[in-house]
Amino acid sequence: MTGFLEARPRVGYYYTGRTSGAQIIEKIKKLTVKDFQAIPVVVDRSSSVYDAIVTMFLEDVGTLFVVDQNSILTGVLSRKDLLRASIGNKDLHTLPVDIIMTRMPNITICYKDDTIHSVAKSLIEKQIDAVPVVRESEHGLEVIGRFTKTNFTRAIVDIMNNDMF
């Protein structure tokens, strides 16, 4: 039952050789994004950079997802993108976000059935804070959530508190 012993006919019980640490790692590798994803924070592609900055502060997030009128992902805005755009003499009220956003195919995405382990590896490898959780639609990739470093940390804390298993 705990994974330390297994049974076989005519052999009886035997030690599997697995430790409790190995069992926890196996369980973590099976957890999916849908159990830990957060609500996405999106802005319209025609929004101004000023509006995006205000949204980022009001929502207390580090990444905004840029969508069109059908909620289809068109880009991503990070704090660095907005900071870079605000340096200089540009009018942030008239500068649209679709000029400064990161576009496909340079956007890392995930699906709700991806494992949190694989998405966390992507966050580390790409050195980003969040990825949009998307689903395929007739128009493109529809944003349905976000997965962040905080979501992964929450998953680990839940496991350590024994809330997940």
Residue frames as a rotation matrix with the C-alpha (Angstrom) as fourth column:
MET 1
0.562 0.827 0.000 0.00
0.827 -0.562 0.000 0.00
0.000 0.000 -1.000 0.00
THR 2
0.708 -0.323 -0.629 2.78
0.002 -0.889 0.458 2.47
-0.707 -0.326 -0.628 0.76
GLY 3
0.874 -0.344 -0.344 4.95
-0.410 -0.137 -0.902 1.33
0.263 0.929 -0.261 -2.12
PHE 4
0.006 -0.919 0.394 7.70
-0.989 0.052 0.137 -0.20
-0.146 -0.390 -0.909 0.00
LEU 5
-0.631 -0.135 0.764 6.40
-0.187 0.982 0.019 -3.76
-0.753 -0.131 -0.645 -0.33
GLU 6
-0.126 0.618 -0.776 4.81
-0.982 0.033 0.185 -5.58
0.140 0.786 0.602 -3.22
ALA 7
-0.060 0.201 0.978 3.27
-0.445 0.871 -0.206 -9.02
-0.893 -0.448 0.037 -3.44
ARG 8
-0.305 -0.019 -0.952 3.53
-0.910 0.301 0.285 -11.78
0.281 0.954 -0.109 -6.03
PRO 9
0.789 0.611 0.063 1.83
-0.609 0.764 0.214 -15.17
0.083 -0.208 0.975 -6.12
ARG 10
0.884 -0.369 -0.287 4.02
0.378 0.925 -0.026 -17.98
0.275 -0.085 0.958 -4.77
VAL 11
-0.169 -0.952 0.255 6.70
0.433 -0.304 -0.849 -15.47
0.886 -0.033 0.463 -3.80
GLY 12
0.250 0.340 -0.907 4.96
0.965 -0.161 0.205 -13.45
-0.077 -0.926 -0.369 -1.14
TYR 13
0.986 0.101 -0.133 5.88
0.109 -0.993 0.055 -9.97
-0.126 -0.069 -0.990 -0.10
TYR 14
0.126 -0.984 0.125 9.16
0.992 0.124 -0.024 -8.42
0.008 0.127 0.992 -1.14
TYR 15
0.165 -0.202 -0.965 10.91
0.354 -0.901 0.249 -5.07
-0.921 -0.383 -0.077 -0.69
THR 16
0.852 0.254 0.459 10.66
0.511 -0.205 -0.835 -2.83
-0.118 0.945 -0.305 -3.78
GLY 17
-0.161 -0.987 0.013 13.79
0.983 -0.159 0.092 -0.86
-0.088 0.028 0.996 -2.97
ARG 18
-0.022 0.227 0.974 11.97
0.432 -0.876 0.214 2.45
0.902 0.425 -0.078 -3.32
THR 19
-0.788 -0.262 -0.557 12.45
0.616 -0.342 -0.710 5.08
-0.004 -0.903 0.430 -0.66
SER 20
0.194 0.887 -0.419 9.84
0.807 -0.387 -0.447 7.54
-0.559 -0.251 -0.790 0.53
GLY 21
-0.176 -0.351 -0.920 11.78
-0.187 -0.905 0.381 10.31
-0.966 0.239 0.094 -1.23
ALA 22
-0.981 -0.189 0.045 11.56
-0.008 0.274 0.962 8.44
-0.194 0.943 -0.271 -4.53
GLN 23
-0.362 0.923 0.132 7.83
0.929 0.368 -0.026 7.99
-0.072 0.113 -0.991 -4.05
ILE 24
0.241 0.418 -0.876 7.33
0.396 -0.866 -0.305 11.71
-0.886 -0.273 -0.374 -3.43
ILE 25
-0.586 -0.530 -0.613 9.32
-0.359 -0.508 0.783 12.56
-0.726 0.679 0.107 -6.56
GLU 26
-0.886 0.322 0.333 7.18
0.463 0.603 0.650 10.16
0.008 0.730 -0.684 -8.59
LYS 27
0.039 0.968 -0.248 4.03
0.936 -0.123 -0.331 11.82
-0.351 -0.219 -0.911 -7.30
ILE 28
0.016 -0.111 -0.994 5.34
-0.002 -0.994 0.111 15.32
-1.000 0.001 -0.016 -8.05
LYS 29
-0.875 -0.444 -0.194 6.16
-0.199 -0.035 0.979 14.29
-0.442 0.895 -0.058 -11.61
LYS 30
-0.655 0.697 0.290 2.52
0.748 0.544 0.381 13.23
0.108 0.467 -0.878 -12.09
LEU 31
-0.069 0.641 -0.764 0.93
0.554 -0.613 -0.564 16.49
-0.830 -0.462 -0.313 -10.90
THR 32
-0.196 0.080 0.977 -0.59
0.962 -0.175 0.207 18.56
0.188 0.981 -0.043 -13.69
VAL 33
-0.933 -0.225 0.279 -0.92
0.230 -0.973 -0.016 22.27
0.275 0.050 0.960 -14.35
LYS 34
-0.206 0.945 0.254 -4.73
0.035 -0.252 0.967 22.23
0.978 0.208 0.019 -14.11
ASP 35
0.365 0.330 -0.871 -4.50
0.811 0.347 0.471 21.57
0.457 -0.878 -0.141 -10.35
PHE 36
-0.014 -0.525 -0.851 -2.37
0.855 -0.447 0.262 24.66
-0.518 -0.724 0.455 -9.68
GLN 37
-0.526 -0.220 0.821 -2.95
0.737 -0.601 0.311 27.18
0.425 0.769 0.478 -12.47
ALA 38
-0.524 0.316 -0.791 -4.08
0.423 -0.710 -0.563 30.71
-0.739 -0.630 0.238 -11.67
ILE 39
0.620 0.773 0.131 -6.47
0.580 -0.339 -0.741 33.06
-0.528 0.536 -0.659 -13.42
PRO 40
-0.213 -0.753 0.622 -4.75
0.974 -0.216 0.073 34.76
0.079 0.622 0.779 -16.36
VAL 41
0.233 0.191 -0.953 -4.23
0.278 -0.953 -0.123 38.51
-0.932 -0.236 -0.275 -16.36
VAL 42
-0.186 -0.196 0.963 -4.70
0.965 0.149 0.217 39.74
-0.186 0.969 0.161 -19.91
VAL 43
-0.167 0.162 -0.972 -4.69
-0.107 -0.984 -0.146 43.01
-0.980 0.080 0.182 -21.81
ASP 44
0.795 0.488 0.360 -6.03
0.343 0.128 -0.930 43.74
-0.500 0.864 -0.066 -25.25
ARG 45
-0.009 -0.873 0.487 -3.45
0.968 0.115 0.223 44.15
-0.251 0.473 0.844 -28.00
SER 46
0.119 0.101 0.988 -4.69
0.582 -0.813 0.013 47.69
0.804 0.574 -0.156 -28.66
SER 47
0.859 0.175 -0.482 -4.15
0.510 -0.373 0.775 48.76
-0.045 -0.911 -0.410 -25.02
SER 48
0.634 -0.665 0.395 -1.58
-0.397 -0.718 -0.572 51.42
0.664 0.206 -0.719 -24.32
VAL 49
-0.215 -0.815 -0.537 1.65
0.341 0.453 -0.824 50.72
0.915 -0.360 0.180 -22.50
TYR 50
-0.700 0.023 0.714 0.43
-0.571 -0.619 -0.539 53.02
0.430 -0.785 0.446 -19.72
ASP 51
0.359 0.918 0.170 -2.73
-0.886 0.279 0.370 50.91
0.292 -0.283 0.913 -19.28
ALA 52
0.508 -0.251 -0.824 -0.62
0.081 0.966 -0.245 47.74
0.858 0.058 0.511 -19.21
ILE 53
-0.632 -0.772 0.064 1.62
0.067 -0.137 -0.988 49.17
0.772 -0.620 0.138 -16.49
VAL 54
-0.398 0.581 0.710 -1.42
-0.892 -0.426 -0.151 50.15
0.214 -0.693 0.688 -14.42
THR 55
0.636 0.664 -0.394 -2.94
-0.591 0.747 0.305 46.68
0.497 0.039 0.867 -14.91
MET 56
0.057 -0.711 -0.700 0.30
0.214 0.694 -0.687 45.01
0.975 -0.110 0.192 -13.86
PHE 57
-0.845 -0.401 0.355 0.43
-0.207 -0.369 -0.906 46.99
0.494 -0.839 0.228 -10.63
LEU 58
-0.137 0.882 0.450 -3.26
-0.977 -0.196 0.086 46.67
0.164 -0.428 0.889 -9.83
GLU 59
0.754 0.440 -0.488 -3.23
-0.435 0.891 0.132 42.91
0.493 0.113 0.863 -10.38
ASP 60
0.379 -0.716 0.586 0.17
-0.822 0.032 0.569 42.51
-0.426 -0.697 -0.577 -8.66
VAL 61
0.820 -0.154 0.551 1.63
0.336 0.909 -0.245 40.27
-0.463 0.386 0.798 -11.37
GLY 62
-0.051 -0.934 -0.353 4.91
-0.149 -0.342 0.928 40.22
-0.987 0.100 -0.122 -13.24
THR 63
-0.953 -0.232 0.196 3.61
0.130 0.271 0.954 39.06
-0.275 0.934 -0.228 -16.60
LEU 64
-0.028 0.949 -0.315 0.64
-0.487 -0.288 -0.824 40.10
-0.873 0.131 0.470 -18.73
PHE 65
-0.556 -0.054 0.829 -0.72
0.589 0.679 0.439 38.10
-0.587 0.732 -0.346 -21.64
VAL 66
-0.583 0.294 -0.757 -1.77
-0.567 -0.815 0.120 40.07
-0.581 0.500 0.642 -24.69
VAL 67
-0.483 0.525 0.701 -4.89
0.587 0.788 -0.186 38.81
-0.650 0.322 -0.689 -26.44
ASP 68
-0.950 0.280 0.138 -7.08
-0.042 -0.553 0.832 39.80
0.309 0.785 0.537 -29.35
GLN 69
-0.397 0.875 0.276 -10.88
-0.902 -0.427 0.055 40.20
0.166 -0.227 0.960 -29.30
ASN 70
0.470 0.564 -0.679 -11.34
-0.467 0.812 0.351 36.38
0.749 0.152 0.645 -29.31
SER 71
0.727 -0.302 0.617 -9.07
-0.600 0.157 0.784 35.86
-0.333 -0.940 -0.067 -26.26
ILE 72
0.867 -0.494 0.062 -6.42
0.443 0.709 -0.548 34.39
0.227 0.503 0.834 -28.58
LEU 73
0.482 -0.778 -0.404 -2.84
0.393 -0.220 0.893 34.77
-0.783 -0.589 0.200 -27.37
THR 74
0.901 -0.226 0.369 -0.89
0.276 -0.357 -0.892 37.26
0.334 0.906 -0.260 -29.46
GLY 75
0.034 -0.947 0.321 1.91
-0.047 -0.322 -0.946 38.21
0.998 0.017 -0.056 -27.09
VAL 76
0.500 -0.018 -0.866 3.41
0.836 0.270 0.477 38.43
0.225 -0.963 0.150 -23.62
LEU 77
0.377 -0.367 0.850 4.50
-0.202 -0.929 -0.312 41.49
0.904 -0.054 -0.424 -21.65
SER 78
0.191 -0.395 -0.898 7.00
0.896 0.445 -0.005 41.22
0.401 -0.804 0.439 -18.83
ARG 79
0.746 -0.007 -0.666 8.11
0.436 -0.751 0.496 43.85
-0.504 -0.660 -0.557 -16.33
LYS 80
-0.298 -0.950 -0.091 11.30
0.447 -0.224 0.866 44.23
-0.843 0.217 0.491 -18.33
ASP 81
-0.381 0.236 0.894 9.35
0.904 -0.106 0.413 44.93
0.192 0.966 -0.173 -21.54
LEU 82
0.664 0.734 0.142 7.35
0.671 -0.668 0.321 47.67
0.331 -0.117 -0.936 -19.85
LEU 83
0.523 -0.569 -0.634 10.40
0.352 -0.533 0.769 49.16
-0.776 -0.626 -0.079 -18.14
ARG 84
-0.519 -0.737 0.433 12.30
0.672 -0.038 0.740 49.21
-0.529 0.675 0.515 -21.43
ALA 85
-0.098 0.573 0.814 9.37
0.885 -0.324 0.335 50.96
0.455 0.753 -0.475 -23.14
SER 86
0.816 0.510 -0.272 9.06
0.576 -0.683 0.449 53.56
0.043 -0.523 -0.851 -20.38
ILE 87
0.019 -0.879 -0.477 12.68
0.538 -0.393 0.746 54.68
-0.843 -0.270 0.465 -20.69
GLY 88
-0.763 -0.327 0.558 12.99
0.647 -0.389 0.656 57.64
0.002 0.861 0.509 -23.02
ASN 89
-0.811 0.417 -0.411 10.61
-0.306 -0.900 -0.309 60.28
-0.499 -0.125 0.857 -24.26
LYS 90
-0.824 0.563 -0.069 7.83
0.239 0.455 0.858 58.05
0.514 0.690 -0.509 -25.58
ASP 91
-0.421 0.789 0.447 4.19
-0.888 -0.460 -0.025 58.86
0.186 -0.407 0.894 -24.88
LEU 92
-0.993 -0.048 0.107 3.08
-0.079 0.948 -0.310 55.75
-0.087 -0.316 -0.945 -22.97
HIS 93
-0.274 0.962 -0.004 -0.59
-0.223 -0.068 -0.972 56.73
-0.935 -0.266 0.233 -23.31
THR 94
0.500 0.478 -0.722 -0.50
-0.772 -0.133 -0.622 56.37
-0.393 0.868 0.302 -27.10
LEU 95
-0.483 -0.746 -0.460 2.12
-0.858 0.509 0.075 53.61
0.178 0.430 -0.885 -27.54
PRO 96
0.619 0.771 -0.147 0.25
-0.729 0.634 0.258 50.29
0.292 -0.053 0.955 -28.10
VAL 97
0.306 -0.488 0.817 1.48
-0.633 0.537 0.558 47.17
-0.711 -0.688 -0.144 -26.32
ASP 98
0.846 0.057 0.531 1.62
0.257 0.828 -0.498 45.15
-0.468 0.557 0.686 -29.53
ILE 99
0.753 -0.658 0.014 4.71
-0.358 -0.427 -0.830 47.14
0.552 0.620 -0.557 -30.54
ILE 100
-0.063 -0.850 0.523 6.75
-0.939 -0.127 -0.319 46.10
0.338 -0.512 -0.790 -27.49
MET 101
0.580 0.380 0.720 5.34
-0.683 0.709 0.176 42.64
-0.444 -0.594 0.671 -26.64
THR 102
-0.695 -0.686 0.217 7.09
-0.508 0.682 0.527 39.33
-0.509 0.256 -0.822 -27.18
ARG 103
0.214 0.795 -0.568 5.40
-0.969 0.097 -0.229 37.49
-0.127 0.599 0.791 -30.06
MET 104
0.672 0.053 0.739 4.97
0.004 0.997 -0.074 33.91
-0.741 0.053 0.670 -31.20
PRO 105
0.601 0.155 -0.784 7.02
0.067 0.968 0.242 31.75
0.797 -0.198 0.571 -31.72
ASN 106
-0.456 -0.874 0.170 9.12
-0.053 -0.165 -0.985 33.25
0.888 -0.458 0.029 -28.91
ILE 107
-0.017 0.544 0.839 6.42
-0.958 -0.248 0.141 32.60
0.285 -0.802 0.525 -26.30
THR 108
-0.929 -0.226 -0.292 6.66
-0.111 0.926 -0.362 29.58
0.352 -0.304 -0.885 -24.05
ILE 109
-0.050 0.982 0.183 3.21
-0.892 -0.126 0.435 28.07
0.450 -0.142 0.882 -23.48
CYS 110
-0.977 -0.151 0.151 1.77
-0.200 0.896 -0.397 25.12
-0.075 -0.418 -0.905 -21.63
TYR 111
-0.250 0.915 -0.316 -1.43
-0.327 0.227 0.917 23.11
0.911 0.333 0.242 -21.62
LYS 112
0.255 0.444 0.859 -3.56
-0.928 -0.137 0.346 22.19
0.272 -0.885 0.377 -18.60
ASP 113
0.989 0.146 -0.001 -2.54
-0.142 0.962 0.232 18.52
0.035 -0.229 0.973 -18.82
ASP 114
0.218 -0.974 -0.066 1.21
-0.127 0.039 -0.991 19.23
0.968 0.225 -0.115 -18.84
THR 115
0.419 -0.144 -0.897 3.07
0.840 0.436 0.323 18.21
0.345 -0.888 0.303 -15.69
ILE 116
0.997 -0.070 0.010 4.14
-0.068 -0.900 0.431 20.93
-0.021 -0.431 -0.902 -13.30
HIS 117
0.355 -0.921 0.157 7.61
0.334 0.282 0.899 19.39
-0.873 -0.267 0.408 -13.39
SER 118
-0.090 -0.395 0.914 8.00
0.989 0.075 0.130 19.98
-0.120 0.916 0.384 -17.15
VAL 119
0.661 0.378 0.648 6.60
0.486 -0.874 0.015 23.51
0.572 0.305 -0.762 -16.95
ALA 120
0.904 -0.390 -0.177 8.87
-0.028 -0.466 0.884 24.38
-0.427 -0.794 -0.432 -14.01
LYS 121
0.042 -0.913 0.406 11.84
0.699 0.317 0.641 23.17
-0.714 0.257 0.651 -16.05
SER 122
0.129 0.084 0.988 10.75
0.911 -0.404 -0.084 25.50
0.392 0.911 -0.128 -18.88
LEU 123
0.960 0.251 0.121 10.48
0.175 -0.881 0.440 28.42
0.217 -0.402 -0.890 -16.46
ILE 124
0.570 -0.813 -0.116 14.04
0.109 -0.065 0.992 27.80
-0.814 -0.578 0.052 -15.30
GLU 125
-0.093 -0.644 0.759 15.53
0.866 0.324 0.381 27.15
-0.492 0.693 0.527 -18.75
LYS 126
0.112 0.229 0.967 13.92
0.818 -0.573 0.041 30.23
0.564 0.787 -0.252 -20.32
GLN 127
-0.769 -0.415 -0.486 14.44
0.637 -0.550 -0.540 32.37
-0.043 -0.725 0.688 -17.20
ILE 128
-0.514 0.710 0.482 10.84
-0.173 -0.636 0.752 33.57
0.840 0.303 0.450 -17.17
ASP 129
-0.874 0.188 0.449 8.33
-0.475 -0.130 -0.870 34.08
-0.105 -0.973 0.203 -14.37
ALA 130
-0.116 0.927 0.357 5.12
-0.304 0.309 -0.901 32.80
-0.946 -0.213 0.246 -15.95
VAL 131
-0.998 -0.059 0.003 3.68
-0.016 0.312 0.950 30.92
-0.057 0.948 -0.312 -18.90
PRO 132
-0.281 0.955 -0.098 0.18
-0.954 -0.289 -0.079 31.11
-0.104 0.071 0.992 -20.31
VAL 133
-0.662 0.261 0.703 -1.96
0.137 0.964 -0.229 28.01
-0.737 -0.055 -0.674 -20.03
VAL 134
-0.489 0.417 -0.766 -3.67
-0.833 -0.483 0.269 27.66
-0.258 0.770 0.584 -23.41
ARG 135
-0.130 0.441 0.888 -6.08
0.244 0.882 -0.402 25.45
-0.961 0.165 -0.222 -25.29
GLU 136
-0.947 -0.186 0.263 -6.49
0.276 -0.047 0.960 25.00
-0.167 0.981 0.096 -29.00
SER 137
0.027 0.972 -0.234 -9.45
0.125 -0.236 -0.964 26.80
-0.992 -0.003 -0.128 -30.53
GLU 138
0.512 0.250 0.822 -10.59
0.794 0.226 -0.564 27.41
-0.326 0.942 -0.083 -34.09
HIS 139
0.972 -0.107 0.211 -8.89
-0.009 -0.908 -0.419 30.83
0.236 0.405 -0.883 -34.11
GLY 140
0.058 -0.994 0.091 -5.62
-0.350 -0.106 -0.931 29.91
0.935 0.022 -0.354 -32.39
LEU 141
-0.487 -0.320 -0.813 -4.38
0.617 0.533 -0.579 29.46
0.619 -0.783 -0.062 -28.83
GLU 142
0.401 0.723 0.562 -6.93
-0.058 -0.593 0.803 30.66
0.914 -0.355 -0.196 -26.28
VAL 143
-0.700 -0.664 0.264 -5.56
-0.247 -0.122 -0.961 31.76
0.670 -0.738 -0.079 -22.89
ILE 144
0.378 0.865 -0.329 -7.31
0.033 0.343 0.939 29.89
0.925 -0.366 0.102 -20.06
GLY 145
0.951 -0.087 -0.296 -4.84
0.303 0.074 0.950 30.32
-0.061 -0.993 0.097 -17.19
ARG 146
0.422 -0.891 0.164 -1.30
-0.595 -0.409 -0.691 31.07
0.683 0.194 -0.704 -16.10
PHE 147
0.852 -0.284 -0.440 1.34
0.491 0.727 0.480 29.03
0.183 -0.625 0.759 -14.37
THR 148
0.601 -0.603 0.525 4.02
-0.498 -0.796 -0.344 30.85
0.626 -0.055 -0.778 -12.41
LYS 149
-0.468 -0.830 -0.303 6.95
-0.084 0.383 -0.920 30.16
0.880 -0.405 -0.248 -10.14
THR 150
-0.611 0.325 0.722 4.59
-0.791 -0.274 -0.547 30.92
0.020 -0.905 0.425 -7.26
ASN 151
0.518 0.830 -0.206 2.16
-0.833 0.544 0.098 28.21
0.194 0.121 0.974 -8.43
PHE 152
0.260 -0.507 -0.822 4.98
-0.041 0.844 -0.534 25.68
0.965 0.173 0.199 -8.44
THR 153
-0.774 -0.559 0.297 6.13
-0.272 -0.130 -0.953 26.78
0.572 -0.819 -0.051 -4.99
ARG 154
-0.139 0.821 0.554 2.55
-0.989 -0.091 -0.114 26.44
-0.043 -0.563 0.825 -3.71
ALA 155
0.631 0.352 -0.691 2.42
-0.486 0.874 0.003 22.89
0.605 0.334 0.723 -5.08
ILE 156
-0.249 -0.818 -0.519 5.61
0.101 0.511 -0.854 21.94
0.963 -0.265 -0.045 -3.24
VAL 157
-0.783 0.013 0.622 4.37
-0.581 -0.375 -0.723 23.51
0.224 -0.927 0.301 0.00
ASP 158
0.295 0.952 0.076 1.06
-0.946 0.280 0.164 21.63
0.135 -0.121 0.984 -0.33
ILE 159
0.445 -0.215 -0.869 2.98
-0.114 0.949 -0.294 18.39
0.888 0.230 0.398 -0.78
MET 160
-0.634 -0.769 -0.082 5.17
0.033 0.080 -0.996 19.11
0.772 -0.635 -0.025 2.23
ASN 161
-0.586 0.521 0.621 2.05
-0.810 -0.356 -0.465 19.88
-0.021 -0.776 0.631 4.28
ASN 162
-0.947 0.157 0.279 0.72
0.151 0.988 -0.041 16.52
-0.282 0.003 -0.959 3.14
ASP 163
-0.206 0.914 -0.351 -2.33
-0.470 -0.407 -0.784 18.15
-0.858 0.003 0.513 1.53
MET 164
-0.064 0.143 -0.988 -1.86
-0.998 -0.016 0.062 16.44
-0.007 0.990 0.144 -1.83
PHE 165
-0.385 -0.203 -0.900 -1.28
-0.436 0.900 -0.017 12.78
0.813 0.386 -0.435 -0.96
